[in-house]
């Protein structure tokens, strides 16, 4: 039994009239025009929403406009990929793909690359979604987006050591201290030192400040 929306909030005739008018406006539109219009309505609603989190504004974007990033170390085994497909097939998209707007209607995936692949490469899913993908958008510079991607991966327990060492080295090159890497990626300081060693000791420790992180590493493993 569907709940009556009016039972949860006071009936507002003006609001109901606006909703009815919106339905009339959208009804005769073609698919693409309707999706573009609904995205516009959602953007307008997000501007007056009390919530500022990215998930408060999910937009439908053509899958050909959504691109992978080149730094994600997350890998999914075939069995898990099949399970993800089954989940989306039976339950639909229950969470959006986190992305960054590159400009010109193009988006780069920050988190959700495998959801992107399922929605794009599986014909039955793509047909059901009319070739669109649900996106939420974060607006951060590259180094902060890398941090966002790694946090999502580590929260799920899926990351690769070799790729993680390269990420740590990249962030160090961008000026991140060991302490900032630790705070933003949820890593212990000694873990950062080990990943830097994997990257190649000389390059990884160029311009490195041997402060608290190195002292803790020495104390833990060499004393």
C-alpha positions as CSV (number, residue, x, y, z in Angstrom):
1,X,0.0,0.0,0.0
2,X,1.5,3.3,-1.0
3,X,1.7,6.0,1.7
4,X,-0.2,9.2,1.1
5,X,2.4,12.0,0.9
6,X,-0.2,14.3,2.4
7,X,-0.2,12.3,5.5
8,X,3.4,13.3,6.2
9,X,3.1,17.0,5.5
10,X,0.5,19.7,5.6
11,X,-1.4,20.0,2.3
12,X,-0.2,23.0,0.4
13,X,-2.5,23.9,-2.5
14,X,0.0,26.2,-4.1
15,X,2.7,23.5,-4.1
16,X,0.3,20.9,-5.4
17,X,-0.6,23.3,-8.2
18,X,3.0,23.8,-9.1
19,X,3.6,20.0,-9.2
20,X,0.5,19.5,-11.4
21,X,1.7,22.2,-13.8
22,X,5.2,20.7,-13.9
23,X,3.6,17.3,-14.9
24,X,1.6,19.0,-17.7
25,X,4.8,20.7,-19.0
26,X,6.9,17.5,-19.0
27,X,4.2,15.1,-20.3
28,X,4.5,15.9,-24.0
29,X,8.3,16.2,-24.1
30,X,10.5,13.6,-25.9
31,X,12.9,11.5,-23.8
32,X,16.0,13.6,-24.0
33,X,14.2,16.9,-23.6
34,X,12.4,15.5,-20.5
35,X,15.7,14.3,-19.0
36,X,17.4,17.6,-19.6
37,X,14.4,19.4,-18.1
38,X,14.2,17.2,-15.0
39,X,18.0,17.7,-14.5
40,X,17.3,21.5,-14.6
41,X,14.5,21.1,-12.1
42,X,16.7,19.1,-9.7
43,X,19.4,21.8,-9.9
44,X,16.9,24.4,-9.1
45,X,15.6,22.4,-6.1
46,X,19.2,21.8,-4.9
47,X,19.7,25.6,-4.7
48,X,17.0,25.9,-2.1
49,X,17.6,22.6,-0.3
50,X,18.8,22.7,3.3
51,X,21.2,19.9,2.3
52,X,24.6,20.6,0.7
53,X,25.9,17.1,0.3
54,X,26.5,16.0,-3.4
55,X,23.9,13.2,-3.1
56,X,21.2,15.8,-2.7
57,X,21.6,16.5,-6.5
58,X,21.7,13.4,-8.7
59,X,21.6,14.1,-12.4
60,X,21.2,11.7,-15.4
61,X,24.1,12.1,-17.9
62,X,24.6,10.3,-21.2
63,X,27.0,7.4,-20.6
64,X,29.2,8.5,-23.5
65,X,29.9,11.7,-21.6
66,X,31.3,9.9,-18.5
67,X,35.0,9.0,-18.6
68,X,37.3,7.0,-16.3
69,X,40.1,8.7,-14.4
70,X,43.7,7.5,-14.9
71,X,44.7,7.1,-11.2
72,X,42.2,4.7,-9.7
73,X,44.0,1.6,-8.2
74,X,40.7,-0.2,-7.5
75,X,40.2,-3.6,-9.2
76,X,37.2,-5.9,-9.1
77,X,37.4,-9.6,-9.6
78,X,35.2,-11.1,-12.4
79,X,33.0,-12.8,-9.7
80,X,32.4,-9.5,-7.9
81,X,31.8,-7.7,-11.2
82,X,29.1,-10.3,-12.0
83,X,27.6,-9.8,-8.5
84,X,27.6,-6.0,-9.1
85,X,25.8,-6.6,-12.4
86,X,23.2,-8.8,-10.7
87,X,22.7,-6.2,-8.0
88,X,22.0,-3.4,-10.5
89,X,19.9,-5.7,-12.6
90,X,17.6,-6.7,-9.7
91,X,17.8,-3.6,-7.5
92,X,18.6,-0.8,-9.9
93,X,21.2,1.9,-9.2
94,X,20.9,2.5,-5.5
95,X,23.7,5.0,-5.4
96,X,25.1,7.5,-7.9
97,X,28.4,7.5,-9.6
98,X,30.6,10.2,-8.0
99,X,32.1,12.5,-10.6
100,X,33.9,15.7,-11.5
101,X,32.6,18.0,-14.2
102,X,35.4,18.5,-16.8
103,X,33.4,21.1,-18.7
104,X,31.5,21.0,-21.9
105,X,29.1,18.4,-20.5
106,X,31.9,15.9,-19.9
107,X,32.4,14.1,-16.6
108,X,35.3,12.2,-15.0
109,X,34.5,9.4,-12.5
110,X,35.9,9.9,-9.0
111,X,34.2,6.8,-7.5
112,X,31.9,4.2,-9.2
113,X,33.9,3.3,-12.3
114,X,32.6,-0.3,-12.1
115,X,29.0,0.9,-11.8
116,X,29.8,3.1,-14.8
117,X,31.0,0.0,-16.7
118,X,27.9,-2.0,-15.8
119,X,25.6,0.8,-16.9
120,X,27.5,1.3,-20.1
121,X,28.7,-2.1,-21.3
122,X,25.8,-4.3,-20.4
123,X,23.1,-3.9,-23.1
124,X,20.1,-4.8,-20.9
125,X,21.1,-2.3,-18.2
126,X,22.0,0.4,-20.7
127,X,18.7,-0.1,-22.5
128,X,16.8,0.2,-19.3
129,X,18.6,3.4,-18.4
130,X,18.1,4.8,-21.9
131,X,21.9,5.1,-22.2
132,X,22.1,7.4,-19.1
133,X,24.0,7.2,-15.8
134,X,23.1,8.7,-12.4
135,X,25.8,11.1,-11.3
136,X,26.5,13.2,-8.2
137,X,29.2,15.8,-8.7
138,X,32.1,17.0,-6.4
139,X,34.0,20.1,-7.3
140,X,37.6,19.6,-6.1
141,X,41.1,20.0,-7.6
142,X,42.9,16.9,-8.9
143,X,44.8,16.0,-5.7
144,X,41.7,16.3,-3.6
145,X,39.8,14.1,-6.1
146,X,42.6,11.5,-5.9
147,X,42.1,11.5,-2.1
148,X,38.4,11.1,-2.5
149,X,38.9,8.1,-4.8
150,X,41.3,6.4,-2.4
151,X,39.0,7.0,0.6
152,X,36.1,5.3,-1.2
153,X,38.4,2.4,-2.2
154,X,39.8,1.9,1.3
155,X,36.4,2.2,2.9
156,X,35.4,-0.9,0.8
157,X,38.8,-2.6,1.5
158,X,39.7,-2.7,-2.2
159,X,43.0,-1.2,-3.3
160,X,46.3,-2.5,-4.7
161,X,49.6,-2.0,-2.9
162,X,51.6,-1.2,-6.0
163,X,49.1,1.3,-7.3
164,X,48.7,2.8,-3.9
165,X,52.5,3.4,-3.7
166,X,52.2,5.3,-7.0
167,X,49.3,7.4,-5.6
168,X,51.3,8.3,-2.5
169,X,54.2,9.3,-4.6
170,X,52.0,11.5,-6.8
171,X,50.4,13.2,-3.8
172,X,53.9,13.8,-2.4
173,X,54.9,15.4,-5.6
174,X,51.9,17.7,-5.4
175,X,53.2,18.9,-2.0
176,X,51.2,16.7,0.4
177,X,53.0,16.0,3.6
178,X,53.0,12.6,5.2
179,X,50.6,13.9,7.8
180,X,48.2,15.2,5.2
181,X,48.3,11.9,3.3
182,X,47.6,10.1,6.5
183,X,44.7,12.3,7.5
184,X,43.0,12.3,4.0
185,X,43.6,8.7,3.1
186,X,43.1,7.1,6.5
187,X,46.6,5.6,6.5
188,X,49.1,5.1,9.3
189,X,52.4,7.1,9.0
190,X,54.5,3.9,8.8
191,X,52.3,2.6,6.0
192,X,53.0,5.7,4.0
193,X,56.8,5.2,4.5
194,X,56.5,1.6,3.3
195,X,54.6,2.6,0.2
196,X,57.2,5.3,-0.5
197,X,59.8,2.6,-0.3
198,X,57.9,0.4,-2.8
199,X,57.9,3.4,-5.2
200,X,61.7,3.6,-5.3
201,X,63.5,5.0,-2.3
202,X,65.4,7.8,-3.9
203,X,62.5,9.3,-5.9
204,X,60.0,8.8,-3.2
205,X,62.0,10.5,-0.5
206,X,63.2,13.5,-2.6
207,X,62.5,16.7,-0.6
208,X,61.0,14.5,2.2
209,X,61.0,16.0,5.7
210,X,62.3,13.3,8.0
211,X,60.1,14.3,10.9
212,X,57.6,12.5,13.1
213,X,56.7,9.9,10.4
214,X,60.2,8.7,9.9
215,X,60.9,8.7,13.6
216,X,57.8,6.6,14.3
217,X,58.8,4.2,11.5
218,X,62.3,3.8,12.9
219,X,61.0,3.3,16.4
220,X,58.5,0.7,15.3
221,X,60.6,-1.4,13.0
222,X,64.3,-0.8,13.9
223,X,64.3,-0.4,17.7
